[in-house]
Every structure is written in structure tokens, then in C-alpha cells.
């Protein structure tokens, strides 16, 4: 009987050692993998910056796509790398190709992969809001460059480009939050002749998300045009600007149609 008890105790002791050893190894292994992942992300980010600073935007975007696949969607490291790359490219376009910035920058921003979607489910609208946040940062950065270079055409195009985040209210109704766009209008109105008060009256917050059919019915079939909020009386060139904007919008529409094909 004594021998059986001793044998059982030995077996329990051996099993306990094995279990403890497994958890110690597993923790070590997990920690090692995490460190390896952090190092790989750092290597990707460094290479993206290197390509971007050399003006090799194609190479930088390829590396950014690889980083996105590696770390998954809606990751902070991915968006940090994305913002750094897009800032460099946008600045390059504004400084060296100002005449085509109004066409190229919206097309560039449209290439940012959309995460999640406008939905009543947190798991879907939370990644979408992260995408919108990054997208709007690039719009705001471009708007600041437009103000610094006194480019009202580009500024107006950026005001049109801002997106709204979404969330659900207490009744589980989907709401739009366009405060970033309103803030951009305030910023722009301080430098250009834009009627911010009239814009905000039209864009009161928060807004319930409507379908395109509902929106058309409420507006009598009219669509929002950011040019309507520009005070034309103080700028004799506004009519020419509006014509140019219409032409630019047509060009952008054609280019985006081609890219979808």
C-alpha cells in the first residue's frame, strides 16, 4: 500500500513539473513571438519611411500593403505608417504639382483601404471610424497646405472630401458625427471667404443616417454642393472658380470610374 502511495505521489509530482514547464515555455514562446512581431513592424515602418523620403511612393505603398496584411486590419501601427507616407506624398504633390493637386490628391485618398462599414454593429462601425479618422487627418493636412499656399480651389475640394464617423444612439439608431468637417469649415472660414454659419445650419449634428433615396426626398432631389457656401459678392473670380471646379469634378469622376474597371 505504501509503495502505491509513493508511486502516485511521484506521478503527481512529475505531472506537476510537466505542466509548470509547459506554461513557462508557452509564456516565453509567446513573449518571444511578440517581440519578433514588434521588430518586424518596426522594420516595415522604417522601410516605408525610407522609400517615402526618397520619393519612391510605389515601393512605400507596396510595403504598406504588406504591413497591413501582416498585422491585420484597424491596427494603430498600420495607420501610423499610412499617415506618414500619405503626408509625404501629399506635400510633394502640393509643392511640386500644385496645378494638378485638386485632381491627384482626392484620387490618392480614395486608395486608402476602407475598413469596416456604416453599421449598427460596433464590430463593424468601430474599424470604419478608425479608417475615417485616418482619412480625415489627411484631408485636414491637405487643407492646411492649401491655406498656406492660398489655394482656395484645393481648400474647397478638401471640405467636400471630409467623411463622417458613425455610432448608435440609445435607441440603436445609427447617427452621423460630422464634427471634423465642421471644424475644417471653421478653419477654412478664418482664411477664405466661406460662410461657415450657413454651412453649419445645413449640417446640424448629430445626424441620422439616411438612405440615398430618403436623402433625395428630403432635399427635393437636390444634392449638397460645397460651393454654395462661398460668399460670391466679395470675390469677382468665384464664377470662374466654380466652372473650374465643375470641370475638375468631371475629371475625377471619370478617373475613378476607370480605376473601378
C-alpha positions in Angstrom: 0.0 0.0 0.0 2.8 2.3 0.9 4.5 1.7 -2.4 1.4 2.5 -4.3 1.0 5.8 -2.5 4.7 6.7 -3.1 4.2 5.8 -6.8 1.1 8.0 -7.0 2.9 10.9 -5.4 5.8 10.6 -7.8 3.4 10.6 -10.7 1.6 13.7 -9.4 5.0 15.4 -8.9 6.1 14.6 -12.5 2.8 15.7 -14.0 3.0 19.0 -12.0 6.6 19.6 -13.3 5.5 19.0 -16.8 2.5 21.3 -16.5 4.6 24.1 -14.9 7.3 23.6 -17.6 4.7 23.9 -20.3 3.3 27.1 -19.1 6.8 28.6 -18.5 7.8 27.7 -22.1 4.5 28.9 -23.5 4.9 32.3 -21.8 8.4 32.5 -23.1 7.4 31.4 -26.6 4.5 33.9 -26.7 6.7 36.7 -25.4 9.4 35.9 -28.0 6.9 35.9 -30.8 5.5 39.2 -29.6 9.0 40.7 -29.7 9.6 39.3 -33.1 6.3 40.8 -34.3 7.2 44.3 -32.9 10.6 44.1 -34.6 9.1 43.2 -37.9 6.6 46.0 -37.7 9.4 48.4 -36.9 11.4 47.1 -39.9 8.3 47.6 -42.2 7.7 51.1 -40.8 11.4 52.1 -41.3 11.4 50.8 -44.9 8.2 52.6 -45.7 9.7 55.9 -44.4 12.9 55.3 -46.3 11.0 54.7 -49.6 8.8 57.7 -49.0 11.6 60.1 -48.2 13.4 59.1 -51.4 10.2 59.8 -53.4 9.7 56.1 -54.1 6.0 56.1 -53.3 5.2 52.9 -55.3 7.7 51.0 -53.2 6.4 52.6 -50.0 2.8 51.7 -50.8 3.8 48.1 -51.6 5.4 47.9 -48.2 2.4 49.5 -46.6 0.1 46.8 -48.1 2.4 44.1 -46.8 2.4 45.6 -43.4 -1.5 45.7 -43.4 -1.7 42.0 -44.3 0.9 41.1 -41.7 -0.6 42.9 -38.7 -4.3 42.8 -39.7 -7.0 45.4 -40.0 -7.6 48.6 -38.0 -4.1 48.4 -36.4 -2.6 51.5 -34.9 0.9 50.7 -36.3 -0.6 50.4 -39.8 -2.3 53.8 -39.6 0.8 55.5 -38.2 2.8 54.2 -41.2 -0.1 55.2 -43.5 -0.3 58.7 -42.3 3.5 59.3 -42.5 3.5 58.0 -46.1 0.5 60.0 -47.3 1.7 63.2 -45.7 5.0 63.0 -47.6 3.2 62.2 -50.9 0.5 64.9 -50.4 3.2 67.5 -49.5 5.2 66.5 -52.6 2.1 67.0 -54.9 1.2 70.4 -53.4 4.7 71.7 -53.6 5.7 70.4 -57.0 2.4 69.8 -58.9 0.1 72.5 -57.5 -1.9 72.8 -60.7 -2.9 69.1 -60.6 -3.3 68.8 -56.8 -7.1 69.2 -56.9 -7.3 66.1 -59.1 -4.5 63.9 -57.8 -5.0 64.2 -54.0 -8.7 63.1 -53.9 -7.7 60.1 -56.1 -4.8 59.4 -53.8 -7.0 59.5 -50.7 -9.6 57.2 -52.4 -6.9 54.5 -52.5 -6.9 54.2 -48.6 -8.4 50.8 -47.9 -11.8 51.1 -46.3 -12.1 49.1 -43.0 -15.5 48.1 -41.6 -18.6 49.9 -42.7 -21.5 52.2 -41.6 -23.4 49.7 -39.5 -25.3 49.4 -36.2 -22.8 46.8 -35.0 -19.8 48.0 -33.0 -17.5 45.4 -34.6 -18.3 46.9 -38.0 -18.5 50.6 -37.3 -15.6 50.8 -34.9 -12.9 49.9 -37.6 -14.8 52.1 -40.0 -14.4 55.1 -37.7 -10.7 54.4 -37.4 -10.4 54.4 -41.1 -12.4 57.7 -41.3 -10.2 59.2 -38.6 -7.0 58.5 -40.6 -8.7 59.7 -43.8 -9.8 62.9 -42.3 -6.3 63.6 -40.9 -5.1 63.5 -44.5 -7.9 65.8 -45.6 -7.1 68.3 -42.8 -3.3 68.1 -43.6 -4.1 68.9 -47.2 -6.4 71.7 -46.2 -3.7 73.3 -44.1 -1.3 73.1 -47.0 -4.0 74.7 -49.2 -4.4 77.6 -46.7 -0.6 78.1 -46.5 -0.4 78.3 -50.3 -3.6 80.4 -50.6 -5.2 77.7 -52.9 -8.9 78.2 -52.4 -9.7 75.6 -55.1 -7.9 72.8 -53.2 -9.3 74.0 -49.9 -12.9 73.7 -51.2 -12.2 70.3 -52.6 -11.0 69.1 -49.2 -14.0 70.5 -47.4 -16.1 68.3 -49.8 -13.9 65.3 -49.1 -14.2 65.0 -45.3 -16.1 62.0 -44.1 -18.3 61.5 -41.0 -17.9 58.9 -38.3 -21.0 56.8 -37.2 -22.3 55.4 -33.9 -25.6 54.2 -32.5 -27.7 56.2 -30.0 -29.7 55.0 -27.0 -32.5 53.8 -29.4 -29.9 51.8 -31.5 -30.4 54.3 -34.4 -27.4 55.0 -36.5 -26.1 58.6 -36.2 -23.5 60.5 -38.2 -20.9 62.7 -36.5 -19.5 65.3 -38.9 -17.8 67.5 -36.3 -14.5 67.1 -38.1 -16.0 68.6 -41.3 -17.5 71.4 -39.3 -14.1 72.1 -37.6 -12.5 72.2 -41.0 -15.1 74.7 -42.2 -14.3 77.0 -39.2 -10.6 76.7 -40.0 -11.1 77.4 -43.7 -13.6 80.3 -43.0 -10.9 82.0 -41.0 -8.7 82.2 -44.1 -11.1 82.2 -47.0 -14.5 83.8 -47.6 -16.6 80.8 -46.7 -20.0 81.3 -45.0 -19.5 78.8 -42.0 -22.7 79.8 -40.3 -24.9 78.9 -43.3 -23.0 75.6 -43.7 -23.4 74.6 -40.1 -27.1 75.4 -40.2 -27.4 73.0 -43.1 -25.2 70.4 -41.4 -26.6 70.3 -37.8 -25.3 67.5 -35.6 -25.7 64.7 -34.9 -27.5 63.4 -38.0 -29.5 60.2 -38.5 -28.1 58.2 -41.4 -30.5 58.2 -44.3 -30.5 56.1 -47.5 -29.8 57.9 -50.8 -33.5 57.7 -51.7 -34.5 59.3 -48.3 -31.9 62.0 -48.6 -33.1 62.8 -52.1 -36.7 63.0 -51.0 -35.9 65.3 -48.1 -33.8 67.7 -50.2 -36.3 67.8 -53.1 -33.9 65.9 -55.3 -31.0 68.4 -54.7 -27.5 67.3 -53.7 -25.1 69.1 -51.4 -22.7 71.4 -53.2 -19.9 72.9 -51.1 -19.6 75.9 -53.5 -23.0 77.2 -52.4 -21.5 78.2 -49.0 -18.9 80.6 -50.6 -19.9 84.2 -50.5 -19.6 85.3 -54.1 -20.1 89.0 -53.6 -16.5 89.6 -52.3 -14.7 87.7 -55.0 -15.1 88.5 -58.6 -13.3 85.4 -59.7 -15.7 82.9 -58.0 -17.7 82.2 -61.1 -14.5 81.2 -62.9 -13.5 79.0 -59.9 -16.9 77.3 -59.9 -16.6 76.5 -63.6 -13.1 75.1 -63.0 -14.4 73.1 -60.0 -17.1 71.5 -62.2 -14.5 70.5 -64.8 -12.2 69.1 -62.1 -15.1 67.1 -60.6 -15.9 65.6 -64.0 -12.3 64.6 -64.5 -12.2 63.0 -61.0 -15.4 61.1 -61.7 -14.0 59.8 -65.0 -10.7 58.7 -63.4 -12.5 56.9 -60.5 -14.7 55.2 -63.0 -11.7 53.9 -64.8 -10.0 52.8 -61.6 -13.1 50.7 -60.7 -12.9 48.9 -64.0 
